Amino acid sequence: MAVSRKERIADDFKRIRDQLNESLQGITPEEFTWKPRPDMKSVKDMLRECGEVEKIYGSFFRDGTQLDFGKAVQWSGEDSASTMADLEKIRQETIQTLTKAADTDLEKMLKAKTGREWVGEEIFRTVARHEYYHLGQIVYNRWMLGHNPYNKK
């Protein structure tokens, strides 16, 4: 039986989030806020950017609302556990939106304030790619701090 587009997208979300959760195992508060350089982002910053983008794009797909970056998510705390819990709530909203969407919704054109046009499916795929991009950065940052991903214990 063929796998639907929605199932493939949901599977991408799950696989990427599982990898992200694995990459954060044992992260300390210091590692969570550590920046390789002052002008770079910490793990916390990257995770929160992922949450903001996912919330903004989900809202845009659902009803065309274009939330402001930096104001889209009310974070419940400053630590890794609360950040990940907030990300999980956002992901549940995204999966609910995806599940409720008709196939025609995935094909509809959406126009942003910037003038850019998006196909509905592209919204979800962009969210997944964005999180995967930051997952790579997080793995690399943690590797610089001694957490070699190839030497899992």
JOFEN-V506471 format. One record per residue. N is the residue number from 1. PHI is phi in whole degrees, 0 to 359 (999 if undefined). PSI is psi in degrees with one decimal (* if undefined). OMEGA is omega in whole degrees, -180 to 180 (999 if undefined). Layout:
# JOFEN-V506471
N;PHI;PSI;OMEGA / N;PHI;PSI;OMEGA
This chain:
# JOFEN-V506471
1;999;136.3;-178 / 2;289;145.4;177 / 3;270;132.4;-178 / 4;286;163.5;176 / 5;301;-44.0;-179 / 6;298;-39.5;178 / 7;294;-39.4;178 / 8;295;-42.4;179 / 9;296;-46.3;179 / 10;299;-38.2;178 / 11;294;-40.9;176 / 12;301;-46.6;179 / 13;303;-45.3;-178 / 14;294;-46.9;-178 / 15;297;-43.0;-180 / 16;294;-44.1;-180 / 17;294;-38.4;177 / 18;300;-42.7;178 / 19;295;-40.3;178 / 20;298;-47.9;179 / 21;301;-42.0;179 / 22;297;-40.3;-178 / 23;292;-20.6;-178 / 24;264;0.0;-180 / 25;304;127.2;176 / 26;76;10.7;-179 / 27;295;135.0;179 / 28;269;162.2;176 / 29;303;-36.7;180 / 30;293;-42.8;179 / 31;293;-34.4;-178 / 32;298;-34.9;-177 / 33;255;0.9;-178 / 34;290;137.9;176 / 35;242;131.5;178 / 36;302;-34.9;175 / 37;216;158.7;-178 / 38;302;-29.5;-178 / 39;269;9.3;179 / 40;251;169.8;-177 / 41;265;147.5;173 / 42;277;170.5;174 / 43;303;-44.3;179 / 44;303;-47.1;-180 / 45;299;-43.5;-179 / 46;294;-42.5;179 / 47;296;-41.3;-180 / 48;291;-34.1;174 / 49;297;-42.3;177 / 50;301;-44.6;179 / 51;296;-43.9;179 / 52;299;-48.3;-178 / 53;298;-45.1;-180 / 54;297;-42.2;179 / 55;296;-44.9;-179 / 56;297;-48.0;-178 / 57;292;-37.7;178 / 58;297;-43.3;178 / 59;297;-42.1;179 / 60;298;-43.5;179 / 61;295;-45.0;-175 / 62;297;-51.0;-172 / 63;217;10.4;178 / 64;84;-3.1;179 / 65;293;133.1;180 / 66;246;94.0;-179 / 67;291;155.9;179 / 68;276;134.2;177 / 69;296;136.4;-178 / 70;93;-11.7;180 / 71;234;-2.1;-173 / 72;286;-28.5;-176 / 73;239;133.8;172 / 74;262;99.4;-176 / 75;289;138.3;-175 / 76;274;-11.3;-180 / 77;190;-179.1;-176 / 78;253;-6.6;-175 / 79;266;173.4;-177 / 80;293;-39.1;-178 / 81;297;-45.7;-179 / 82;290;-36.0;178 / 83;297;-45.4;180 / 84;293;-35.4;177 / 85;296;-41.1;177 / 86;295;-41.2;178 / 87;299;-38.5;179 / 88;295;-38.5;177 / 89;296;-42.5;178 / 90;297;-42.4;180 / 91;297;-39.2;178 / 92;299;-40.1;176 / 93;298;-43.0;-179 / 94;296;-46.0;180 / 95;296;-38.7;177 / 96;298;-43.0;178 / 97;297;-45.6;179 / 98;298;-44.4;-178 / 99;297;-40.2;-179 / 100;285;-20.4;-176 / 101;291;138.9;172 / 102;278;159.4;178 / 103;303;-34.6;179 / 104;294;-29.8;177 / 105;295;-33.5;180 / 106;288;-16.5;-179 / 107;258;-11.1;-176 / 108;289;152.8;178 / 109;268;136.0;177 / 110;238;138.6;-179 / 111;244;123.1;180 / 112;278;165.4;177 / 113;304;-31.8;-178 / 114;287;-12.0;-177 / 115;99;-13.8;180 / 116;293;138.5;176 / 117;256;140.9;-179 / 118;234;143.2;166 / 119;275;139.6;-175 / 120;312;-47.3;-179 / 121;301;-34.5;-179 / 122;299;-31.7;178 / 123;302;-50.7;-178 / 124;293;-41.9;-179 / 125;294;-35.1;178 / 126;294;-41.1;177 / 127;299;-45.4;-180 / 128;296;-46.3;179 / 129;298;-39.7;-179 / 130;297;-45.3;179 / 131;295;-38.9;180 / 132;295;-39.1;177 / 133;302;-49.2;-180 / 134;289;-29.3;174 / 135;303;-45.5;178 / 136;300;-42.1;178 / 137;295;-40.4;-180 / 138;295;-44.3;178 / 139;301;-44.8;-179 / 140;295;-45.3;179 / 141;300;-44.2;-180 / 142;292;-32.1;178 / 143;296;-40.4;178 / 144;299;-24.3;179 / 145;265;9.0;175 / 146;102;5.8;-180 / 147;261;79.2;-179 / 148;292;118.3;-177 / 149;293;-15.4;180 / 150;270;-8.5;178 / 151;245;61.0;-179 / 152;286;140.3;-180 / 153;254;*;999
